Amino acid sequence: MKDMFNTEALVIVYIVIGIFTFGHCYNQYPDEEPGEFGGYKYVINNGPGTKSIVSIAASACWPFYWSVQLQEKK
């Protein structure tokens, strides 16, 4: 029974940190991304759908997301 409680606690912590990571990633993801192809410049507009998909992926793998965030050079 004690092992079951620890497993449940770890799952709850993982989900809570995943929710926090979702919000952080959603707000950090750019609304627009400039690019260039064949000498032509363009802009990609990232709407709520794109930002949500990226944030869901980041929140599911939050240890990797925070590893990158903490080691990012500014």
N, C-alpha and C positions, 0 to 999 in steps of 0.2 A: 504494500500500500504506500509506503514511503517513497519508493522509486516512481510510482505513478504520479504522486504529487509533484515531485521534482520535474518530471517530464511535462506535466501540465503547466507548471510555472515557466519553464523554458519556452514552451510554445506561446504562452501569453506575452512574455517579454519580447519574443521574436516578432509577434504581430504588432505590438505597441511601437517598437522601434521601426518596423516597416511602415506604419502609418506616418510617423514623424519624417521618415526618409522620403515618402511620397510627397509630402508638402514641401520639403526642402528642394527636392529635384524639380518639382513643378514650377516653383518660383525662380529657380536658377536657370532653367532652360530658356534660351533666347526666343523672343517673339518673332524675330527676323534673322535670317542667315544669308549674308551676301555670298555670291559665288561668281565664277567666271568660267566660261567654256567656249573655246574657239575664238577668243577675243571679245566675246559678248558678255557683258555683266548682267546678272540677274539677282533677284532676291526671293528667297523661299520664306513664305509666311507660315509660321508654325501656330496653328490654332489650338484650341483646347483639346481636341481629339488627339493630335500628335503629341502634345505635351503630356496628356494622360497616359498614353500607351508607353512612352518612354519612362514615365514616373512609376508605372506599375511594374515594369521590368526592373527598375532600380530598387524598388521597395521589396521585391521578391528576393533579390540578391544583395541586400543592404550591406553585408560585410565588405563586399567588393567595392560598392559605391563609396563607402566611407574611407576605404583604403586609398582610393584614387583621390578623393577630396582632401584628405589629410596630407598627401604627398605632392599635391599640385603646387607648382612653382608660380608665384605671383609677382 
